[in-house]
C-alpha cells in the first residue's frame, strides 16, 4: 500500500535475478559438459595418434632386430621384411618404411658399387658431399612401398637436414626410436607440406667395443594424414583440431583443422610419439548464444516474472482503488451530513421568513382577500428565487438574474419602464432570497402606488461593487430609484413592505438599508454581501478531485 508501483517492479527484478542465476548455472553446466566432451575427444585423438605411432615403432623395432643380425641388408631381404609386415599406409598417414645405412664419406664409392647391383635406376646421392669431405653420410638405400614418388627419396642424405640429423643422433644416443621435428618430405611436389619421421638405430657387433652403427630403419609421416587418421577413428566434426611440434607456436604448427569462427573453448592434450612430445589442441566455437535449456528457462522465467508483476500490479492497484473508495465514501458521508445540516438550516430560514411574512401580512391586512393576495405574492417571490437557486445548485447566483426573476411579471407588463445597469456580481443563496424579497416588495409598491402605477413612470436599478478596508467581505450596493410617478405624500403610513425591507431584509443581510420617500419618487439603497463561495458552498468538485487523485 505504501509503494504500489515499487512492489511489482521488485517482484519482477527478484524473479529476473533468479532466472538469470538459473540460466548462469545451466550455462556453466553446459560449458563444463562441453569441456568434458572436448577432453574426452582430445584423449581419443591422442590415443589414436599414439596407436598409429606405436604400430610403426613396433615395425621399426622388428626391422632393427632383423637388420642388426645381418652383415649386409640386401634388397631381397628388405622386400621380404616389408611383405611380411603387410603395411597399410592409407590408415595411418605413414609413407612406408625405409632403410638408411650410415657410411663414412670415404667409403661412398664402394657403397655405390654395391648398392647399384640389381638397381640400375638408383639415383645419385643428394646432396652431393664435397670432394675430400670426411664424416658420415646416411643416404636412403631402400624404401617400400615402391612408387614413383617414393623413388625420389632414394639417395637423399639424411644428415643434410638438421631436423633429421638431430633425431638420428638422439636415436643413436638413446638406442630407442626418436621422432624428428617438423620436416618436409622430398616426395611432396609443393615442398611445403609439414611432416615428421621416426628413426630406429640398427647396430651390429657385440654390445661391447665392437658395436657400431649400421644405419636406421625409419618411417616418414605426413602430418595431415597422420592427424586425419586419428580424427576419422573418433568421428567428431564439430571441433577444430591443431597439432603442434612441442610448444604451441605458429612456427611449430604441423597441421590444423581450424574452425571458421574464433574459438571460445580450448583444450590441450600432450601426445608422445617416439619420445618426442607433440601438443594436441582441441577448439570449439559454439554459435548459439544460449543452450536450448537456457533459452527455455529464460523465456519461462521472464514470462513468469512478467505475469507475477502484472498480478501484483493489479492487486496493489485494486487495494489502492479500495482505499480511494473508502476515502470517497467517507467524504460522501461527510458531505451528506453537511448537506443535511445545510438543508435543515435553509429550511429553518425559509420557514422563519414565511412566518415573518405571515405575521406582518396578518397585522397589515384589511381583510381575508387582502391577506391572501399579499401572502400569495410574497410566497411566489420566495418561490421564484428558490427556482433560480435550484438551477444554480444553490451556489453563487448573479445579482442580475435575481432581479430579473423577481421583476419578470412586471417587465412583461411595463417593458422598457424598468432599466437595469450594473457589473457582474454574484450572491450567496440566503442573501439572494432576502434580496429577492426586497426587490419584490419594492416592485409591488411601485406598481400599486409608485412610478409603475402611471404611464411614463420609470424605475432604474443600478448596482456597483463596494469594499470596506476594515472588513474582508465586499458588498454590492444596489440603488432603487423611481421617477415619473405620482407625487409622494410627505406624511404616509408605514406599510408592510417598508417594515419588511427595513427590519427583515436588513436583519438577514446584516447591512443597513436606506429607504427614502422623496416627492420625485421612492429611492432605496441596499447593501448585499458578496461572499466567497467557500464561505457557504460545499466544494464538491475539489473533494472529488482529491478523492480520485492516484
C-alpha positions in Angstrom: 0.0 0.0 0.0 2.9 2.4 0.7 4.7 1.6 -2.6 2.1 0.4 -5.1 4.5 0.9 -8.0 7.7 -0.4 -6.5 6.4 -3.7 -5.2 5.6 -5.2 -8.7 8.9 -4.0 -10.0 10.7 -5.5 -7.0 8.9 -8.9 -7.7 9.9 -8.7 -11.4 13.5 -7.9 -10.6 13.7 -10.7 -8.0 12.3 -13.3 -10.4 14.5 -12.0 -13.2 17.6 -12.3 -10.9 16.5 -15.9 -10.1 16.1 -16.7 -13.8 19.5 -15.2 -14.6 21.1 -17.3 -11.9 19.4 -20.4 -13.2 20.5 -19.6 -16.8 24.0 -19.0 -15.5 24.0 -22.3 -13.7 22.7 -24.1 -16.8 25.2 -22.5 -19.0 28.0 -23.3 -16.5 27.0 -26.9 -16.5 26.8 -26.8 -20.3 30.2 -25.3 -20.5 31.6 -28.0 -18.1 29.9 -30.7 -20.1 31.3 -29.2 -23.3 34.8 -29.1 -21.9 34.4 -32.7 -20.7 33.4 -33.7 -24.2 36.4 -31.8 -25.6 38.7 -33.5 -23.1 37.3 -36.9 -24.0 37.7 -36.2 -27.7 41.2 -34.9 -27.2 42.1 -38.1 -25.3 40.5 -40.2 -28.0 42.5 -38.4 -30.8 45.7 -38.6 -28.7 45.2 -42.4 -28.1 44.6 -42.9 -31.9 47.8 -41.0 -32.7 49.7 -42.9 -30.1 48.4 -46.2 -31.6 49.4 -45.2 -35.1 52.8 -44.1 -34.0 53.3 -47.2 -31.7 52.3 -49.5 -34.5 55.1 -48.3 -36.8 57.5 -48.1 -33.9 57.0 -51.8 -33.4 57.6 -52.3 -37.1 60.9 -50.3 -36.8 62.0 -52.3 -33.8 61.4 -55.5 -35.6 63.3 -54.3 -38.7 66.2 -53.1 -36.5 66.4 -56.5 -34.8 66.4 -58.2 -38.2 68.9 -56.0 -39.9 71.3 -56.0 -37.0 71.8 -59.7 -37.4 72.9 -59.4 -41.0 76.2 -58.3 -42.4 74.5 -56.5 -45.3 70.9 -55.6 -45.9 70.1 -56.8 -49.4 67.1 -55.6 -51.5 65.6 -59.1 -51.3 65.9 -59.2 -47.5 64.3 -55.8 -47.2 61.4 -56.7 -49.6 60.7 -59.9 -47.7 60.6 -58.0 -44.5 58.2 -55.4 -45.9 55.9 -58.0 -47.4 55.7 -59.8 -44.0 54.6 -56.6 -42.4 51.7 -56.1 -44.8 51.8 -52.3 -44.5 48.6 -50.3 -44.9 49.8 -46.8 -45.1 46.4 -45.3 -46.0 45.1 -45.7 -42.5 48.0 -44.1 -40.6 49.4 -41.3 -42.7 52.8 -43.1 -43.0 54.8 -43.0 -46.2 56.2 -46.5 -45.6 59.4 -47.9 -44.2 62.9 -47.2 -45.4 66.5 -48.3 -44.8 69.2 -45.7 -44.3 72.7 -47.1 -44.0 75.3 -44.9 -42.2 78.7 -44.8 -44.0 81.8 -42.8 -44.0 82.3 -40.3 -46.8 85.4 -42.0 -47.9 83.5 -45.3 -48.3 80.9 -43.7 -50.6 82.3 -45.0 -53.9 82.4 -48.6 -52.7 78.9 -48.2 -51.3 77.6 -47.0 -54.6 79.1 -50.0 -56.4 77.4 -52.4 -54.0 74.0 -50.8 -54.0 73.8 -50.3 -57.8 74.0 -54.1 -58.3 70.4 -55.1 -59.2 69.2 -51.4 -59.0 70.0 -49.7 -62.3 67.6 -46.8 -61.5 69.3 -45.9 -58.3 69.8 -42.1 -58.3 72.8 -40.2 -57.2 73.5 -39.0 -53.6 71.6 -35.8 -52.8 73.1 -33.5 -51.9 76.5 -34.5 -53.2 79.2 -34.4 -50.5 82.0 -32.1 -51.1 85.2 -33.5 -52.6 87.6 -34.7 -49.9 84.9 -34.3 -47.2 85.1 -36.6 -44.2 82.4 -37.7 -41.8 79.4 -39.8 -42.1 76.6 -39.7 -44.6 73.2 -41.5 -44.4 71.7 -42.0 -47.9 68.3 -43.6 -48.3 69.1 -47.0 -49.8 65.7 -48.7 -49.8 62.1 -47.7 -49.4 58.8 -49.5 -49.6 56.2 -49.5 -50.9 58.0 -48.7 -54.2 56.2 -45.9 -56.0 57.4 -43.2 -58.5 57.3 -40.6 -55.8 58.9 -42.8 -53.2 61.9 -43.4 -55.5 62.6 -39.7 -55.3 63.7 -40.2 -51.7 66.4 -42.8 -52.7 69.9 -41.4 -52.3 68.8 -38.5 -50.1 71.4 -37.9 -47.4 69.5 -37.7 -44.1 72.4 -35.9 -42.3 72.0 -33.0 -44.7 68.8 -31.9 -42.8 69.4 -30.6 -39.3 66.0 -31.8 -38.0 66.6 -35.3 -39.3 70.2 -35.4 -38.2 69.1 -34.3 -34.7 66.5 -37.1 -34.5 69.1 -39.7 -35.7 71.7 -38.5 -33.2 69.1 -38.8 -30.4 68.1 -42.3 -31.5 71.8 -43.4 -31.7 72.4 -42.0 -28.2 69.3 -43.5 -26.5 69.2 -46.7 -28.5 65.5 -46.0 -28.9 63.2 -44.8 -31.6 63.3 -41.0 -32.0 61.0 -38.7 -33.8 62.2 -35.7 -35.7 60.9 -32.2 -35.6 58.9 -30.5 -38.4 60.4 -31.6 -41.8 59.3 -31.5 -45.5 59.2 -34.8 -47.4 61.0 -34.8 -50.7 58.2 -36.6 -52.4 55.8 -33.6 -51.8 55.7 -31.7 -55.0 55.0 -28.4 -53.3 57.8 -28.9 -50.9 55.9 -27.2 -48.0 53.6 -29.9 -46.5 54.7 -30.5 -42.9 55.8 -34.0 -41.9 58.0 -35.8 -39.3 59.9 -39.1 -39.3 60.7 -41.7 -36.7 64.2 -43.3 -36.7 65.2 -46.6 -35.1 69.0 -47.2 -34.9 70.5 -50.5 -36.1 73.8 -51.7 -34.5 76.0 -54.6 -35.5 78.5 -56.4 -33.4 78.5 -57.3 -29.8 77.4 -54.9 -27.1 80.9 -54.2 -26.2 83.6 -52.2 -28.1 82.9 -53.8 -31.5 79.4 -52.5 -31.7 79.0 -50.0 -34.5 76.1 -48.1 -36.0 75.0 -49.7 -39.3 72.1 -47.4 -40.1 68.5 -46.6 -39.4 65.1 -48.1 -40.1 62.8 -45.1 -40.5 59.2 -44.2 -41.3 58.2 -40.7 -42.5 54.7 -39.5 -41.7 52.6 -36.9 -43.5 51.3 -34.7 -40.6 47.9 -34.0 -42.1 47.1 -37.7 -43.0 48.5 -38.8 -39.6 46.1 -36.5 -37.8 43.2 -37.2 -40.2 43.5 -41.0 -39.5 43.1 -40.3 -35.8 40.2 -37.9 -36.3 38.3 -40.4 -38.5 38.5 -43.0 -35.8 36.7 -40.7 -33.4 34.1 -39.4 -35.9 33.8 -35.9 -34.5 33.3 -33.0 -36.8 32.2 -30.0 -34.6 35.6 -29.5 -33.0 38.7 -27.9 -34.5 42.0 -29.7 -34.1 45.6 -28.4 -34.2 48.8 -30.4 -33.8 52.0 -28.7 -32.8 55.5 -29.9 -32.6 56.3 -29.2 -28.9 55.3 -25.8 -27.8 52.2 -24.1 -29.1 53.5 -21.5 -31.6 52.8 -20.7 -35.2 56.2 -21.9 -36.5 55.7 -25.2 -34.6 52.3 -25.9 -36.2 52.3 -29.2 -38.0 48.6 -29.3 -39.2 45.4 -27.6 -38.3 41.7 -28.4 -38.9 40.6 -24.9 -37.9 37.0 -23.7 -37.3 35.6 -20.7 -39.1 34.8 -18.6 -36.0 37.1 -17.6 -33.2 37.4 -20.4 -30.7 35.6 -19.9 -27.4 36.9 -23.0 -25.7 40.3 -24.8 -26.0 41.6 -28.0 -24.5 45.3 -29.1 -24.7 46.4 -32.7 -24.7 50.1 -33.8 -24.8 50.9 -36.7 -27.2 54.3 -38.5 -27.0 55.5 -40.1 -30.3 58.8 -41.9 -30.1 60.0 -39.8 -27.1 59.0 -36.6 -28.8 56.2 -34.6 -27.3 53.5 -33.2 -29.6 50.8 -30.9 -28.4 47.2 -31.5 -29.5 44.8 -28.5 -29.2 41.0 -29.0 -29.5 39.0 -25.9 -30.2 35.3 -25.2 -30.2 33.2 -22.2 -31.2 29.5 -22.5 -30.3 27.3 -20.3 -32.5 24.5 -20.4 -30.0 24.2 -17.6 -27.6 22.4 -19.8 -25.1 21.7 -23.5 -25.0 18.2 -24.8 -25.6 17.5 -25.4 -21.9 18.8 -21.9 -21.1 16.5 -20.3 -23.7 13.5 -22.2 -22.3 14.4 -21.3 -18.7 14.9 -17.7 -19.7 11.7 -17.4 -21.6 9.7 -19.2 -18.9 11.3 -17.1 -16.1 10.7 -13.8 -17.8 7.1 -14.8 -18.7 6.5 -15.8 -15.1 8.1 -12.6 -13.7 6.0 -10.5 -16.1 2.8 -12.4 -15.1 3.5 -12.0 -11.4 4.5 -8.4 -11.8 1.2 -7.8 -13.6 -0.7 -9.7 -10.9 1.0 -7.7 -8.2 0.3 -4.5 -10.0 -3.4 -5.4 -10.3 -3.6 -6.3 -6.6 -1.8 -3.2 -5.5 -3.9 -1.1 -7.8 -7.1 -2.8 -6.5 -6.0 -2.1 -3.0 -5.2 1.5 -3.8 -8.6 1.9 -5.5 -10.3 0.3 -2.5 -8.6 2.7 -0.2 -9.6 5.6 -2.5 -13.2 4.3 -2.5 -13.2 4.2 1.3 -11.9 7.7 1.4 -14.5 8.7 -1.2 -17.3 7.1 0.9 -16.1 8.9 4.0 -16.1 12.2 2.1 -19.5 11.4 0.7 -20.8 10.6 4.2 -19.3 13.9 5.5 -20.8 15.7 2.5 -24.2 14.1 3.2 -24.1 15.1 6.8 -23.1 18.7 5.8 -25.9 18.8 3.2 -28.4 17.6 5.8 -27.3 20.2 8.2 -27.3 22.8 5.4 -30.8 21.7 4.3 -32.1 21.9 7.8 -30.6 25.4 8.2 -32.1 26.6 4.9 -35.5 25.1 5.6 -35.5 26.8 9.0 -34.5 30.1 7.4 -37.2 29.8 4.8 -39.8 28.9 7.4 -38.7 31.8 9.5 -39.1 34.1 6.5 -42.5 32.7 5.8 -43.6 33.0 9.4 -42.3 36.6 9.5 -44.1 37.4 6.2 -47.2 35.7 7.6 -47.2 37.7 10.8 -46.6 41.0 9.1 -49.2 40.4 6.4 -51.8 39.4 9.0 -51.2 42.6 11.0 -51.4 44.8 7.9 -54.2 43.0 6.0 -57.6 44.8 5.8 -59.4 41.6 5.1 -59.1 38.0 4.3 -58.8 38.6 0.5 -56.2 41.2 1.0 -54.3 38.9 3.4 -54.5 36.0 0.8 -53.4 38.1 -2.1 -50.4 39.7 -0.3 -49.3 36.4 1.2 -49.5 34.7 -2.2 -47.4 37.3 -3.9 -44.7 37.2 -1.3 -44.6 33.4 -1.3 -44.3 33.5 -5.1 -41.4 35.9 -4.8 -39.7 33.4 -2.5 -40.5 30.6 -4.9 -39.1 32.4 -7.9 -35.8 33.0 -6.1 -35.8 29.4 -4.9 -36.2 28.2 -8.5 -33.3 30.3 -9.6 -31.1 29.0 -6.7 -32.1 25.4 -7.7 -30.9 26.0 -11.2 -27.5 27.1 -9.8 -27.4 24.1 -7.4 -27.8 26.6 -4.5 -24.4 28.0 -5.4 -23.5 31.6 -6.3 -26.3 33.4 -8.2 -25.8 36.5 -10.4 -27.4 39.6 -9.0 -28.9 40.5 -12.3 -30.6 37.1 -12.5 -32.2 37.6 -9.1 -33.6 41.0 -10.1 -34.9 39.7 -13.5 -36.5 36.7 -11.8 -38.4 39.0 -9.3 -39.3 41.6 -12.0 -40.3 39.1 -14.7 -44.0 39.7 -14.4 -43.6 43.4 -14.1 -41.3 43.7 -17.1 -43.7 41.8 -19.2 -46.3 44.4 -18.3 -44.2 47.6 -18.3 -41.5 46.7 -20.8 -38.8 49.4 -21.0 -40.1 51.3 -17.9 -37.7 49.2 -15.9 -33.9 49.7 -16.5 -31.1 47.5 -15.1 -27.5 48.6 -15.0 -24.5 47.1 -13.1 -21.4 44.8 -13.3 -21.5 41.1 -12.9 -21.7 40.2 -9.2 -22.8 37.0 -7.6 -24.7 36.4 -4.3 -24.8 33.7 -1.8 -28.1 31.6 -1.6 -29.5 33.1 1.6 -28.5 36.6 0.6 -30.2 36.1 -2.8 -33.5 35.1 -1.0 -33.6 38.2 1.2 -32.5 40.5 -1.7 -35.2 39.0 -4.0 -37.9 39.5 -1.4 -36.9 43.2 -1.0 -37.0 43.7 -4.8 -40.4 42.1 -4.9 -41.8 44.5 -2.2 -40.3 47.5 -4.0 -41.7 46.4 -7.3 -45.2 45.7 -5.8 -45.2 49.1 -4.1 -44.1 50.8 -7.4 -46.9 49.0 -9.3 -49.6 50.0 -6.7 -48.6 53.5 -5.7 -45.3 54.5 -7.3 -43.8 55.1 -10.8 -45.2 51.9 -12.4 -48.8 52.9 -11.4 -49.0 55.6 -14.1 -47.9 55.8 -17.7 -44.5 57.3 -18.3 -43.2 56.2 -14.9 -39.8 54.7 -14.8 -37.8 52.5 -12.4 -33.9 52.4 -12.6 -32.0 49.8 -10.7 -28.2 50.3 -10.5 -25.6 48.4 -8.6 -21.9 48.5 -8.1 -19.2 46.8 -6.0 -18.1 48.3 -2.7 -15.5 47.4 -0.2 -14.6 48.4 3.4 -10.9 48.1 4.3 -11.9 47.1 7.8 -13.9 44.1 6.5 -12.9 41.1 4.5 -16.4 40.8 2.8 -17.2 43.2 0.0 -20.8 44.1 -0.9 -23.0 45.0 -3.8 -24.6 48.4 -3.3 -28.0 48.4 -5.1 -29.9 51.6 -5.7 -33.7 51.5 -6.5 -34.8 54.8 -8.0 -38.3 55.7 -9.2 -39.1 58.6 -11.4 -42.1 60.0 -13.4 -44.6 58.6 -10.9 -47.3 60.4 -8.8 -46.0 62.7 -6.1 -45.2 61.0 -2.9 -47.1 62.4 0.1 -44.7 63.7 2.8 -46.8 62.1 5.5 -47.8 58.5 4.9 -48.5 55.4 6.9 -45.7 52.9 7.2 -46.8 49.8 5.3 -45.8 46.1 5.4 -43.3 46.5 2.5 -41.5 49.2 4.4 -41.4 47.3 7.6 -40.3 44.1 5.7 -37.4 45.9 4.0 -36.2 47.9 7.0 -36.5 45.1 9.5 -36.5 41.6 8.0 -34.2 42.2 5.0 -31.8 44.5 6.9 -31.6 41.8 9.6 -30.9 39.0 7.2 -28.3 40.9 5.1 -26.7 42.4 8.2 -26.3 45.6 6.3 -28.1 49.0 6.7 -31.0 49.8 4.3 -31.8 53.4 3.2 -35.4 53.9 2.2 -36.4 57.4 1.2 -39.9 58.6 0.1 -38.8 61.7 -1.8 -41.5 63.7 -3.6 -39.9 62.9 -7.0 -40.0 59.2 -6.3 -39.1 56.4 -3.9 -35.3 55.8 -3.5 -34.0 52.7 -1.7 -30.3 51.7 -1.3 -29.4 48.2 -0.1 -26.1 46.6 0.6 -25.9 42.9 -0.2 -22.8 41.0 0.9 -20.7 39.4 -1.9 -19.3 36.3 -0.1 -16.7 33.9 -1.2 -18.1 30.5 -2.4 -16.1 28.7 0.2 -18.0 30.5 2.9 -21.3 28.9 2.1 -20.9 26.1 -0.6 -19.5 22.6 -0.4 -16.7 22.3 -2.9 -17.9 19.0 -4.4 -15.5 19.2 -7.4 -12.4 19.8 -5.3 -13.4 17.0 -2.9 -14.0 14.6 -5.9 -10.6 15.6 -7.3 -8.8 14.9 -4.0 -10.5 11.5 -3.6 -9.8 10.4 -7.2 -6.2 11.6 -7.2 -3.9 8.5 -7.6 
